[in-house]
Amino acid sequence: MKKRLLPVIMAVAVLLVFSFSLAQMPPQQQMKPEEVKRALNLVSKTEPVPDKYRVGFESITPRDTLSMLNYLASDWMEGRDTGSRGYAMAADYVVSLFKMWGIKPGGDMPRADINIARAMAGQSSGQAISMERSYFQEFTLKEITESRASVRVEVSRGGFTKARTFESGIDFMSTLSSDENLSGPVVFAGYGIKEPAIGWDELKGLNLKDKVVLVLSEAPGKDDPKSPFNKTRELKEKYFPRAEAMQMMFMRRGGRGFNKLEEVYKQGPAAVLVVQNTGKDTDIYNMLTAAQNRRPNDERPIINRPRSRMIIPGARDMMAGMMGGSNVPTLTITREMANLILENSGKTIDELKQAIESSYKPASQELSGVRVSLNSTAKVNLVRTMNVIGYIEGSDPKLKDEYFVVGAHFDHVGMWGDYIFNGSDDNASGSVGVMAIARAMALNPVKPKRTVVFCLWTGEERGLLGSRYYVQNPAFPMEKTVGYLNYDMISRPFDEQTFARYANMFKVQGVEDLVKQIRPAYFVTVNATRDSGFYEIQQEMNKYVGLDLFIREPELGQGGGGSDHSSFAAVKKPYVYYMTAMHPDYHQPGDSPDKASGELLSRVIRLGYLSVFAFSDK
């Protein structure tokens, strides 16, 4: 925990608390014995690294990685918030190292107006027409603050109309962050599900265009073994993920996972109102007032800071579609609000829920005599920020025009009040990983056949903004980009207690002896796109590193987990993604470099170095 002055600690909005609570560990679901055996790669005794990789491999040491980590996560960087002075200072530090190591600049080309200005200022023609790239990919974001939203429900029957206005943060939960004014009739679409695997279609015959759609979350029959959504393990995990997995996916923004509302969004509704499948209105009200009940302490301060959000201007529809989400306003509302909307139907939301679950047949219907209007306002500023990009050219005359991207997010959450959130593990550690691989490849006499691009992303904490911008405005052609490596939180080891909770998924018969061999201090989770070659490379290269790996194999196009690999998954690029332990210091002032393990950090980076080299050299 870092403080600059005396603390001034106050309550923070609950949605901010939710957004910054947990991180991107993969969903915990119990596995089959054969899945455990394939996923675990345990290596305690290592082999000598081949000469081809040796010089670069040996340059990655605990001393060097911790030295860079201590600087990036120091108070001088002021928490590296997107668009901040601290972020710019940290970026300049990386650029100075890239220049020293001989990493070529891979960012923006000089603008024509700058060259003209240089010429008019009397600079030489050689200077004026220079086309050397920058190390920065600069772009502009919209920062939205002071947002407010209200929903007006009008119910008409027999010539009489009654109306009620509900306010965000009091009556419903909303992430709206722009000026919106819309109004429309309402359709109840049950759970909003279209699932061909079991012939379930609650959208059949409905016209949702420009309508306000009311749905229940999850799926019918959560606790009923007879529910068609409990018919197979795949369906159960799809619609009823375990509580911790649901919580993790909710807390971490931006991941591309399954979203049952995608079929609803495709029809172009005006807005979607979601009622929780289980629970009570008191649960929502308790969440909305949760911050008021927190007691401040130095490790987890409560600070009064206006909530803000950043978006890429002019890219709302494009980005929403790319990431599998939607630009359709989606609100979580109370049962009280839903029951007013349903009043003319003669049914409450729980009575409709019961009707669906007793028959397992849709109860979708248009609601007569009701209209919902949504109004939201926001204050908007423009913020200039940048990704940092360098590259090492491939050694093969033909294959050097193909590219492998190594990336990690460089930003954190900045300074709040008198506290500095240093973001050592999240994600100075991953940034050090990118820098250390760049240095290793620059030092290594042998270079991979393909060009390797090193990227430090801005705005991940604001919604993967830097990596999203890159895949739509690539510095190197995406059609020639062959793969991506992502580092996010790679310096903190599992302790015995944390690992015991994580290892619940391994508690299956037939693998007990294998699981006992796992060393929590060297345990690393890896996501490696199926059939890409990344799985096999982890198996091969870990012989030289000595980690205990748990390797998940998502399908091509599946991101999940909410880090920058999701941006590349969304455009169908294979990836490998490393993460170590989740810890209580996540997004807290306690995430400081003194808690990092240099040994673990350097081993994860060494494995990444070998994996990138092998994949880029195929």
C-alpha positions, 0 to 999 in steps of 0.5 A, a space after each residue: 500500500 502506498 500513500 502520498 499524504 494523509 488518507 481521506 477515506 470515503 464511500 465509493 459507488 458499488 458498481 466501481 467496487 464490483 468492477 474492480 473486485 476479482 480477476 480473470 481466473 478460468 471458470 472452476 468446473 470439475 474435470 474428468 480423469 482424462 482431462 486432468 491428465 492432459 491438462 497437467 504438465 508437471 516438471 520439477 527436474 529440467 533439461 539443458 536448453 538447446 543452444 538455439 535459444 540459450 543466450 536469450 533464455 539465460 538473459 531472463 533472470 529474477 534480478 533483471 525482471 524484478 529490477 524492471 518490475 520495481 520501477 514500473 510499479 513504483 510511486 513515480 508511475 502514479 498507478 499508470 492510469 490510462 491517459 495519465 502522466 504516470 502512464 506516459 512516464 512509464 511508456 517513455 521508460 519502455 521506449 528508452 529500453 527498446 532503443 537501447 536493446 535495438 528493438 525497432 519502432 512499430 507504431 505510427 508513421 509520421 503525419 504529413 502535416 508534421 513533416 510540412 511544419 518541419 520543412 517550413 521551420 527550416 529543417 533539412 529536406 532529409 529531416 522533413 521527409 523522414 518516414 521512421 515510425 514511432 514507438 507509440 500507436 496513439 489514439 483518442 478515447 472518450 471519457 464519460 463521467 457523471 452519468 445518470 439514468 432513469 426509466 419511466 414506466 407507463 401502464 394504461 388500461 381502460 382509459 386510465 394511465 399510471 406512471 412511475 419513474 425509477 432511478 439508477 443506483 436506487 431502483 436498478 443497476 446500469 452501466 449506461 454511459 452516454 446520452 440516451 433517449 428512447 421509448 418503446 412497447 414491451 415484450 416479455 421473452 421469458 429467459 430470452 433463450 434460443 437453444 437448438 440443441 434441445 429445440 428451445 426457442 423463446 424468440 419464435 414469432 416475436 418481433 423485437 425490433 425497437 422494443 423493450 425486451 424483459 427477460 429473466 437471467 440464466 435458464 429455467 429449472 436451475 435446481 430441477 434435474 428434469 430441466 432440459 438445461 440440465 440434460 447434459 453437462 455442457 448445457 448445465 455449464 453453459 447456462 448454470 456456471 458455478 457461483 465462483 465462475 459466474 462471479 469472476 466473469 461478472 467482475 471482469 469486464 470485456 471477456 468474450 464468453 457465452 452470452 445467451 442474449 446475443 440472439 435477442 440483440 440480433 433483432 435490434 431491440 431498443 433496450 433489454 431489462 433483466 430480472 435475476 432468475 433467483 433472489 430477492 429485490 433486497 439482494 439488489 438493494 443490499 448490493 447498491 448500498 454495500 459500500 456504505 457498510 465497508 469499514 476503511 483500512 489501509 489495505 482496502 481503502 474506501 475512496 470517494 471518486 466519481 465513476 468514469 468510463 472510457 470508450 473508443 469514439 465512433 467504434 461503438 457498434 463495431 466493437 460491440 459486434 467484434 467482442 460478442 456484446 452489444 450496444 443495446 442498453 441492458 439494465 438489471 431491474 428489481 422484481 418490483 419494477 418488473 411487476 409494474 411492467 407486467 401489471 396488465 398481463 395479470 401475472 407477476 414475474 415469479 408467476 410467469 417464471 413458475 409457468 415456464 418451469 412447470 411446463 418447460 414451454 415458452 411463455 413469451 408475449 407482447 405486453 399490451 398497454 405498457 410503455 417504457 422510456 429510458 433517459 440517460 445523461 453523461 459528461 464527456 471529455 476526450 483523452 489522448 493515450 497510446 499503445 507502445 509497439 516495437 518489433 524484431 524482424 524475422 530471419 526468413 526472407 519470406 516468412 518475415 512478412 508474417 507476425 507474432 504478437 507478444 502483449 500485456 496491458 501496461 495500464 492500471 487504475 492510477 491514484 485514488 485520493 491520497 492512495 497510489 494503486 501501484 499495480 505490480 502484479 496487475 500488470 507491471 508483471 506482464 509488461 515486464 514479461 513482454 520487455 524481457 522477451 524483447 530483450 532476450 530475442 534481441 540478444 539471442 544470435 539466432 532469430 525466429 523466422 517470423 517477425 515478432 511484435 511487442 505490444 504494451 496495451 493501454 486501457 485494458 482496465 477500461 475495457 480492453 481498449 488498447 488491444 481492441 483498437 489494435 486489432 481494428 487498426 493493426 500496425 502489422 496486417 492482421 491477415 498475416 498475424 499468426 498468433 498472440 501471447 498474453 501475459 496478465 498477472 504472472 508474479 504472485 505464487 499460489 499459497 497452499 490455501 489459495 491453491 486448495 480452493 482452486 484445486 477442487 476441480 481436480 478432485 476426481 478418482 484416478 488422478 490423486 497421486 498426480 495432483 499431489 505432485 503439484 507445487 503451488 509455488 510453481 503452479 501456472 494456469 495456461 490457456 492455449 487455443 485448441 489445435 493451434 500447436 500451443 499445447 504441444 509447445 508448452 509440453 515441449 518447452 516446459 522441460 527446460 523451465 520447470 513449472 507445473 502447468 494447468 493447460 486449458 484449450 479453448 476453441 479458436 475464437 473463444 476468449 473469456 477471462 477478460 484480458 487482452 487475448 480476448 481481442 485477438 480471439 474475437 478476430 480468430 487468432 490463436 493465442 497462449 495466455 499465462 496467469 499465476 495466482 489470484 490474491 486479495 491485493 487485486 486492484 488494491 494498494 497492497 499490489 506492490 512489487 515486494 510481494 512478487 516472486 522473481 523466481 516464478 516471474 522469470 520462469 513464466 517469462 522464460 516459458 513464454 520466450 521459448 513458446 514465442 520463438 518455437 511458434 514463430 520459427 515453424 
